[in-house]
Amino acid sequence: MTKKRKLKLKSSARKPLVIISAVVVVIIIILAFYFNRIGELKNLGYSEEAAKSIIFKFKYSYIMDIGENKTLNAAFESDVYIEDNLDNYAKVDYENQKHLIRNINKLLDKGYSVNEVNLIISKGDDKSVSEFTKRDKVKYIEEFLSIDFAKLENLDRYVEYQDKENDDAETTVLYVNMDFDKEDYVDPLVIDDFDDYVLVNKHRQLSSEYVPDDLVKIKDEYVKTDEDVEIERNVAKAFYDMAEAASKDGMELMVSSGYRSYKDQEEITNTYLELYGQNYVDNYVAKPGFSEHQTAMSLDIASKSVNTFVESDEYTWMMDNAYKYGFILRYPRSKEDITGYKCEAWHYRYVGKKIAKYIKENNITYDEYYVMFLDD
């Protein structure tokens, strides 16, 4: 029998196989290392796209030292990433804006500090910030934009108003945001995004088509008029709770007016115009579309036994207790210069208990509260 011989590779043939095997092992190690680091970055909160960019830009250690940072994530995802701005990206607070990194680059290039960049971006949206980057470097950035409720789009108006009125920065921002630098009913904001906290005044208008969704009729025993009174459902519930509490204190709260349509307000305005003239209407009657009654969030409160509400015990009770049920006196005597209306002792707006309590304790109007805390 012939013996089978084991095949042996010559040393010259073995060498390429060893090299190929070594290369494959190295590739596997590199890939394992790469995917491990991708996973670590993703666990930190970075997207896969950003994680790949971080590794290819050799910034893995830098990012691991910093940790999660949404602005850096956006920077490494961006096609306008600039290496020299890396440390600044890390210090800019993230805003969900399409051109965030591009705008940061432009603002830094114009000589704005990181703090100024933060203020500019946080006080505007993508459109207003992008427009702002087209301008030469602007002064007064920190003076006005450091105010919590400042708006980038109003910066020029702040400067102009302060030059004219010489108010402090916070007052200037507050008043301009309330459109005090504009004439009443001129260039109003037409409200198209209605919610329960909507602000309607001589600068903010509802359309003629707007009708609230959830209107209910006030119970007859609470109505001091020959006509039905409708109001928003939650406002009605809050009123009943308040009226019941007042009743326990010997008070009888009634309602003389609630929701009024655009057409209703039009008729009222024309009637008062004929009876009392333009000056009376300007001070006491809102033009159609500018009345809070169209929101169905306001009630005219009355006393069952006293015709002049301000002379009634119910008025005194309301001044002390209305806020506990979410209502505020909408047009107080001490704030006529802010609300734009003469005092209406009977006109109460429902804003919810939390807001009503804050307004009561801080002696401010709903106009001021809205500008400071609700106007995005």
PATOR-702284 format. One record per residue (C-alpha): residue in one letter; x negated, y, z negated. Coordinates in Angstrom, 1 decimal, padded with zeros to 4 digits. Layout:
+------+--------+--------+--------+
| pafi |      x |      y |      z |
+------+--------+--------+--------+
|    A |      X |      Y |      Z |
...
+------+--------+--------+--------+
//
This chain:
+------+--------+--------+--------+
| pafi |      x |      y |      z |
+------+--------+--------+--------+
|    M |  000.0 |  000.0 |  000.0 |
|    T | -001.2 |  003.4 |  000.8 |
|    K | -001.2 |  005.9 | -002.1 |
|    K |  000.7 |  009.1 | -001.8 |
|    R | -001.4 |  012.2 | -002.1 |
|    K | -000.4 |  015.3 | -004.0 |
|    L | -000.6 |  018.3 | -001.8 |
|    K | -002.9 |  021.0 | -003.2 |
|    L | -002.9 |  024.5 | -002.0 |
|    K | -006.1 |  025.9 | -001.2 |
|    S | -007.2 |  028.8 | -003.4 |
|    S | -006.9 |  031.1 | -000.4 |
|    A | -003.2 |  030.2 | -000.1 |
|    R | -002.5 |  030.4 | -003.9 |
|    K | -003.7 |  033.9 | -004.2 |
|    P | -000.8 |  035.6 | -002.2 |
|    L |  001.7 |  033.6 | -004.2 |
|    V |  000.3 |  034.8 | -007.4 |
|    I |  000.3 |  038.4 | -006.3 |
|    I |  003.9 |  038.1 | -005.0 |
|    S |  005.0 |  036.5 | -008.3 |
|    A |  003.2 |  039.2 | -010.3 |
|    V |  004.9 |  041.9 | -008.2 |
|    V |  008.3 |  040.3 | -008.7 |
|    V |  007.7 |  040.2 | -012.4 |
|    V |  006.7 |  043.8 | -012.5 |
|    I |  009.7 |  044.8 | -010.4 |
|    I |  012.0 |  042.9 | -012.8 |
|    I |  010.3 |  044.6 | -015.8 |
|    I |  010.6 |  048.0 | -014.2 |
|    L |  014.3 |  047.5 | -013.3 |
|    A |  015.1 |  046.2 | -016.8 |
|    F |  013.3 |  049.2 | -018.2 |
|    Y |  015.2 |  051.5 | -015.8 |
|    F |  018.6 |  050.1 | -016.5 |
|    N |  017.9 |  050.0 | -020.2 |
|    R |  017.1 |  053.7 | -020.2 |
|    I |  020.2 |  054.5 | -018.0 |
|    G |  022.3 |  052.7 | -020.6 |
|    E |  020.7 |  054.6 | -023.5 |
|    L |  021.4 |  057.9 | -021.7 |
|    K |  025.0 |  056.9 | -021.0 |
|    N |  025.5 |  056.0 | -024.6 |
|    L |  024.4 |  059.5 | -025.5 |
|    G |  027.2 |  060.9 | -023.3 |
|    Y |  025.4 |  061.5 | -020.0 |
|    S |  027.0 |  060.4 | -016.7 |
|    E |  025.3 |  057.8 | -014.6 |
|    E |  024.5 |  060.5 | -012.0 |
|    A |  022.9 |  062.7 | -014.6 |
|    A |  021.1 |  059.8 | -016.2 |
|    K |  019.4 |  058.8 | -012.9 |
|    S |  018.4 |  062.4 | -012.3 |
|    I |  016.9 |  062.6 | -015.8 |
|    I |  014.8 |  059.6 | -015.2 |
|    F |  013.6 |  060.6 | -011.8 |
|    K |  012.7 |  064.0 | -013.1 |
|    F |  010.8 |  062.4 | -015.9 |
|    K |  012.9 |  064.1 | -018.6 |
|    Y |  013.9 |  061.0 | -020.5 |
|    S |  011.9 |  061.8 | -023.7 |
|    Y |  013.0 |  065.5 | -023.5 |
|    I |  016.7 |  064.4 | -023.4 |
|    M |  016.3 |  061.8 | -026.1 |
|    D |  014.9 |  064.4 | -028.4 |
|    I |  017.8 |  066.8 | -027.7 |
|    G |  020.6 |  064.3 | -027.7 |
|    E |  024.1 |  064.8 | -026.2 |
|    N |  024.4 |  068.1 | -024.4 |
|    K |  027.2 |  068.8 | -021.9 |
|    T |  025.5 |  071.7 | -020.2 |
|    L |  022.4 |  069.6 | -019.6 |
|    N |  024.6 |  066.8 | -018.2 |
|    A |  026.0 |  069.4 | -015.8 |
|    A |  022.6 |  070.6 | -014.9 |
|    F |  021.2 |  067.2 | -014.0 |
|    E |  024.3 |  066.5 | -012.0 |
|    S |  023.9 |  069.7 | -010.1 |
|    D |  022.2 |  070.3 | -006.8 |
|    V |  021.0 |  073.7 | -008.0 |
|    Y |  019.0 |  072.5 | -011.0 |
|    I |  016.0 |  074.6 | -011.7 |
|    E |  013.2 |  073.1 | -013.7 |
|    D |  012.1 |  076.5 | -015.2 |
|    N |  015.6 |  077.0 | -016.7 |
|    L |  015.8 |  073.6 | -018.5 |
|    D |  015.2 |  074.9 | -022.0 |
|    N |  017.8 |  077.6 | -021.3 |
|    Y |  020.4 |  075.1 | -020.1 |
|    A |  020.1 |  073.3 | -023.4 |
|    K |  021.0 |  076.5 | -025.3 |
|    V |  024.0 |  077.5 | -023.2 |
|    D |  027.4 |  076.3 | -024.6 |
|    Y |  029.2 |  074.2 | -022.1 |
|    E |  032.3 |  075.6 | -020.3 |
|    N |  034.3 |  073.5 | -017.8 |
|    Q |  033.6 |  075.7 | -014.8 |
|    K |  032.9 |  074.4 | -011.3 |
|    H |  029.9 |  076.7 | -010.7 |
|    L |  028.5 |  076.7 | -014.3 |
|    I |  024.9 |  075.9 | -013.5 |
|    R |  024.7 |  078.1 | -010.4 |
|    N |  026.1 |  081.0 | -012.5 |
|    I |  023.7 |  080.4 | -015.3 |
|    N |  020.8 |  080.5 | -012.8 |
|    K |  022.0 |  083.8 | -011.4 |
|    L |  022.5 |  085.4 | -014.8 |
|    L |  019.1 |  084.4 | -016.0 |
|    D |  017.5 |  085.6 | -012.8 |
|    K |  019.2 |  089.0 | -013.4 |
|    G |  017.5 |  089.2 | -016.8 |
|    Y |  020.3 |  088.4 | -019.2 |
|    S |  019.3 |  086.7 | -022.4 |
|    V |  020.6 |  083.2 | -023.3 |
|    N |  022.9 |  084.9 | -025.9 |
|    E |  024.3 |  087.2 | -023.2 |
|    V |  024.8 |  084.3 | -020.8 |
|    N |  026.7 |  082.5 | -023.5 |
|    L |  029.0 |  085.5 | -024.0 |
|    I |  029.6 |  086.1 | -020.3 |
|    I |  030.4 |  082.5 | -019.6 |
|    S |  032.6 |  081.9 | -022.7 |
|    K |  034.7 |  085.1 | -022.1 |
|    G |  035.5 |  084.4 | -018.4 |
|    D |  036.7 |  081.6 | -016.1 |
|    D |  034.8 |  080.2 | -013.1 |
|    K |  036.2 |  082.9 | -010.8 |
|    S |  035.5 |  085.9 | -013.0 |
|    V |  032.0 |  084.7 | -014.0 |
|    S |  031.1 |  084.0 | -010.3 |
|    E |  032.3 |  087.5 | -009.4 |
|    F |  030.3 |  089.0 | -012.3 |
|    T |  027.1 |  087.4 | -011.1 |
|    K |  027.3 |  089.5 | -008.0 |
|    R |  026.9 |  092.7 | -009.9 |
|    D |  023.7 |  094.4 | -011.1 |
|    K |  022.8 |  093.8 | -014.7 |
|    V |  025.5 |  095.4 | -016.9 |
|    K |  025.0 |  097.1 | -020.3 |
|    Y |  027.3 |  096.8 | -023.3 |
|    I |  027.6 |  093.0 | -022.9 |
|    E |  027.2 |  092.2 | -026.6 |
|    E |  029.0 |  095.3 | -027.9 |
|    F |  032.3 |  094.2 | -026.4 |
|    L |  032.0 |  090.5 | -025.5 |
|    S |  031.0 |  089.5 | -029.0 |
|    I |  034.6 |  090.2 | -030.0 |
|    D |  036.3 |  086.9 | -030.3 |
|    F |  039.3 |  087.8 | -028.0 |
|    A |  037.3 |  089.8 | -025.5 |
|    K |  037.8 |  089.0 | -021.7 |
|    L |  035.0 |  089.3 | -019.2 |
|    E |  037.5 |  090.6 | -016.5 |
|    N |  038.3 |  093.6 | -018.8 |
|    L |  034.7 |  094.7 | -019.5 |
|    D |  034.8 |  097.8 | -017.3 |
|    R |  038.2 |  098.8 | -018.8 |
|    Y |  036.7 |  098.5 | -022.3 |
|    V |  033.9 |  100.9 | -021.4 |
|    E |  036.2 |  103.3 | -019.7 |
|    Y |  038.8 |  103.2 | -022.6 |
|    Q |  036.1 |  103.7 | -025.3 |
|    D |  034.6 |  106.6 | -023.5 |
|    K |  038.1 |  108.2 | -023.4 |
|    E |  039.4 |  107.3 | -026.8 |
|    N |  036.2 |  106.9 | -028.8 |
|    D |  037.5 |  103.9 | -030.7 |
|    D |  035.3 |  101.2 | -032.2 |
|    A |  034.6 |  098.1 | -030.1 |
|    E |  037.2 |  095.8 | -031.7 |
|    T |  040.0 |  098.3 | -031.5 |
|    T |  039.0 |  099.0 | -027.9 |
|    V |  039.1 |  095.3 | -026.9 |
|    L |  042.4 |  094.8 | -028.7 |
|    Y |  044.1 |  097.8 | -027.1 |
|    V |  042.9 |  097.2 | -023.6 |
|    N |  044.0 |  093.5 | -023.8 |
|    M |  047.4 |  094.9 | -024.8 |
|    D |  047.2 |  097.1 | -021.7 |
|    F |  047.2 |  100.4 | -023.6 |
|    D |  045.1 |  101.8 | -020.8 |
|    K |  048.0 |  101.4 | -018.4 |
|    E |  051.3 |  103.2 | -018.2 |
|    D |  054.4 |  101.3 | -019.4 |
|    Y |  056.0 |  099.1 | -016.7 |
|    V |  053.2 |  099.9 | -014.3 |
|    D |  051.4 |  096.9 | -012.8 |
|    P |  052.9 |  094.4 | -015.3 |
|    L |  051.8 |  090.8 | -015.6 |
|    V |  054.6 |  088.6 | -014.2 |
|    I |  054.9 |  085.6 | -016.5 |
|    D |  055.1 |  082.3 | -014.6 |
|    D |  053.9 |  079.9 | -017.4 |
|    F |  056.6 |  080.1 | -020.0 |
|    D |  056.3 |  078.5 | -023.5 |
|    D |  057.8 |  079.1 | -026.9 |
|    Y |  055.0 |  081.6 | -027.8 |
|    V |  055.5 |  083.8 | -024.7 |
|    L |  054.9 |  087.5 | -025.2 |
|    V |  057.3 |  089.9 | -023.4 |
|    N |  056.8 |  093.6 | -023.7 |
|    K |  056.5 |  096.7 | -021.5 |
|    H |  053.4 |  095.2 | -019.8 |
|    R |  054.5 |  091.5 | -019.5 |
|    Q |  057.6 |  090.7 | -017.4 |
|    L |  059.9 |  087.7 | -016.9 |
|    S |  061.3 |  087.1 | -013.4 |
|    S |  064.9 |  087.7 | -012.6 |
|    E |  065.4 |  083.9 | -012.1 |
|    Y |  064.0 |  082.8 | -015.4 |
|    V |  066.5 |  081.0 | -017.7 |
|    P |  065.4 |  079.1 | -020.8 |
|    D |  065.9 |  075.3 | -020.7 |
|    D |  067.4 |  074.5 | -024.1 |
|    L |  070.1 |  076.9 | -024.9 |
|    V |  072.7 |  076.2 | -027.6 |
|    K |  075.7 |  078.2 | -028.8 |
|    I |  075.5 |  079.7 | -032.3 |
|    K |  078.2 |  078.4 | -034.5 |
|    D |  081.2 |  080.7 | -034.6 |
|    E |  081.1 |  081.3 | -038.3 |
|    Y |  077.7 |  083.0 | -037.9 |
|    V |  078.6 |  085.2 | -034.9 |
|    K |  079.5 |  088.9 | -035.5 |
|    T |  080.8 |  089.6 | -032.0 |
|    D |  083.8 |  088.6 | -029.9 |
|    E |  081.5 |  086.9 | -027.4 |
|    D |  079.6 |  083.6 | -027.6 |
|    V |  075.9 |  083.9 | -028.5 |
|    E |  073.4 |  081.5 | -027.1 |
|    I |  069.8 |  080.9 | -028.4 |
|    E |  067.0 |  078.4 | -028.0 |
|    R |  067.7 |  075.2 | -029.9 |
|    N |  064.8 |  075.3 | -032.3 |
|    V |  065.5 |  079.0 | -033.1 |
|    A |  069.1 |  078.1 | -033.9 |
|    K |  068.0 |  075.4 | -036.3 |
|    A |  065.6 |  077.8 | -038.0 |
|    F |  068.3 |  080.5 | -038.3 |
|    Y |  070.8 |  078.0 | -039.9 |
|    D |  068.1 |  077.0 | -042.5 |
|    M |  067.5 |  080.7 | -043.2 |
|    A |  071.2 |  081.6 | -043.4 |
|    E |  071.8 |  078.7 | -045.8 |
|    A |  068.9 |  079.9 | -048.0 |
|    A |  070.2 |  083.5 | -047.9 |
|    S |  073.7 |  082.3 | -048.8 |
|    K |  072.3 |  080.8 | -052.0 |
|    D |  071.1 |  084.3 | -052.9 |
|    G |  074.5 |  085.8 | -052.2 |
|    M |  073.7 |  087.0 | -048.7 |
|    E |  075.7 |  086.5 | -045.5 |
|    L |  073.5 |  086.6 | -042.4 |
|    M |  075.2 |  086.9 | -039.1 |
|    V |  074.1 |  087.2 | -035.4 |
|    S |  075.2 |  089.9 | -033.1 |
|    S |  073.0 |  089.1 | -030.1 |
|    G |  070.8 |  086.3 | -028.8 |
|    Y |  069.9 |  085.2 | -025.3 |
|    R |  070.6 |  087.8 | -022.6 |
|    S |  070.0 |  087.1 | -018.9 |
|    Y |  068.2 |  089.4 | -016.5 |
|    K |  071.5 |  090.6 | -015.2 |
|    D |  072.9 |  091.1 | -018.7 |
|    Q |  069.9 |  093.4 | -019.5 |
|    E |  070.4 |  095.2 | -016.3 |
|    E |  073.9 |  096.0 | -017.2 |
|    I |  073.0 |  097.1 | -020.7 |
|    T |  070.2 |  099.4 | -019.4 |
|    N |  072.5 |  101.1 | -016.9 |
|    T |  075.2 |  101.6 | -019.6 |
|    Y |  072.8 |  103.2 | -022.1 |
|    L |  071.2 |  105.3 | -019.3 |
|    E |  074.6 |  106.8 | -018.5 |
|    L |  075.5 |  107.3 | -022.1 |
|    Y |  072.2 |  108.6 | -023.6 |
|    G |  069.8 |  109.3 | -020.9 |
|    Q |  066.3 |  108.1 | -019.9 |
|    N |  064.5 |  109.1 | -023.1 |
|    Y |  066.7 |  107.0 | -025.2 |
|    V |  066.3 |  104.0 | -022.8 |
|    D |  062.5 |  104.4 | -022.9 |
|    N |  062.4 |  104.2 | -026.6 |
|    Y |  065.1 |  101.7 | -027.4 |
|    V |  066.1 |  099.6 | -024.4 |
|    A |  063.9 |  097.3 | -022.4 |
|    K |  064.1 |  097.2 | -018.7 |
|    P |  065.4 |  094.0 | -017.0 |
|    G |  062.7 |  091.3 | -017.2 |
|    F |  061.0 |  093.1 | -020.1 |
|    S |  063.4 |  092.1 | -022.8 |
|    E |  062.6 |  089.5 | -025.4 |
|    H |  066.2 |  088.5 | -025.4 |
|    Q |  065.7 |  086.8 | -022.0 |
|    T |  063.3 |  084.4 | -023.7 |
|    A |  066.1 |  083.2 | -026.1 |
|    M |  063.5 |  083.4 | -028.9 |
|    S |  065.0 |  086.5 | -030.4 |
|    L |  068.1 |  087.3 | -032.5 |
|    D |  069.8 |  090.5 | -033.5 |
|    I |  070.6 |  089.9 | -037.2 |
|    A |  073.6 |  091.5 | -038.9 |
|    S |  075.3 |  091.6 | -042.3 |
|    K |  078.8 |  090.2 | -042.6 |
|    S |  079.9 |  093.0 | -044.9 |
|    V |  077.8 |  096.1 | -043.9 |
|    N |  077.9 |  097.5 | -040.4 |
|    T |  074.5 |  099.3 | -040.6 |
|    F |  072.1 |  096.5 | -041.1 |
|    V |  069.2 |  098.6 | -042.5 |
|    E |  071.5 |  099.7 | -045.3 |
|    S |  072.5 |  096.2 | -046.3 |
|    D |  071.1 |  093.8 | -049.0 |
|    E |  070.7 |  091.3 | -046.2 |
|    Y |  068.1 |  093.6 | -044.6 |
|    T |  066.1 |  093.7 | -047.8 |
|    W |  066.3 |  089.9 | -048.1 |
|    M |  065.1 |  089.4 | -044.5 |
|    M |  062.1 |  091.7 | -045.1 |
|    D |  061.1 |  089.5 | -048.0 |
|    N |  062.0 |  086.1 | -046.7 |
|    A |  062.3 |  085.9 | -042.9 |
|    Y |  058.7 |  084.7 | -042.5 |
|    K |  059.4 |  081.6 | -044.6 |
|    Y |  061.6 |  080.4 | -041.8 |
|    G |  059.4 |  081.4 | -038.9 |
|    F |  061.0 |  084.9 | -038.1 |
|    I |  059.3 |  088.3 | -037.9 |
|    L |  060.6 |  091.8 | -037.6 |
|    R |  059.6 |  092.4 | -034.1 |
|    Y |  059.6 |  096.2 | -034.0 |
|    P |  058.6 |  097.6 | -037.4 |
|    R |  058.6 |  101.3 | -038.1 |
|    S |  054.9 |  101.5 | -038.9 |
|    K |  053.9 |  099.9 | -035.6 |
|    E |  055.9 |  101.8 | -033.0 |
|    D |  052.7 |  103.0 | -031.3 |
|    I |  051.8 |  099.4 | -030.7 |
|    T |  055.1 |  097.7 | -029.8 |
|    G |  056.2 |  100.7 | -027.7 |
|    Y |  059.7 |  100.7 | -029.2 |
|    K |  061.3 |  102.6 | -032.0 |
|    C |  062.0 |  100.5 | -035.1 |
|    E |  064.8 |  097.9 | -034.7 |
|    A |  065.6 |  096.7 | -038.2 |
|    W |  067.9 |  094.0 | -036.8 |
|    H |  065.7 |  092.5 | -034.1 |
|    Y |  063.9 |  089.3 | -035.3 |
|    R |  061.7 |  087.0 | -033.2 |
|    Y |  061.1 |  083.4 | -033.9 |
|    V |  057.4 |  082.5 | -033.8 |
|    G |  057.2 |  079.5 | -036.3 |
|    K |  056.3 |  079.5 | -039.9 |
|    K |  052.5 |  079.5 | -039.6 |
|    I |  052.3 |  082.5 | -037.3 |
|    A |  055.1 |  084.4 | -039.1 |
|    K |  053.2 |  084.0 | -042.4 |
|    Y |  049.9 |  085.3 | -040.9 |
|    I |  051.7 |  088.3 | -039.4 |
|    K |  053.4 |  089.1 | -042.7 |
|    E |  050.2 |  088.8 | -044.8 |
|    N |  048.1 |  090.8 | -042.3 |
|    N |  050.7 |  093.5 | -041.5 |
|    I |  050.3 |  093.1 | -037.7 |
|    T |  052.6 |  092.8 | -034.8 |
|    Y |  053.2 |  089.8 | -032.6 |
|    D |  051.5 |  091.8 | -029.7 |
|    E |  048.3 |  091.9 | -031.8 |
|    Y |  048.5 |  088.3 | -032.9 |
|    Y |  049.1 |  087.1 | -029.4 |
|    V |  046.1 |  089.0 | -028.0 |
|    M |  043.8 |  087.8 | -030.8 |
|    F |  044.8 |  084.1 | -030.9 |
|    L |  047.1 |  082.9 | -028.1 |
|    D |  046.1 |  084.8 | -024.9 |
|    D |  043.7 |  082.5 | -023.1 |
+------+--------+--------+--------+
//
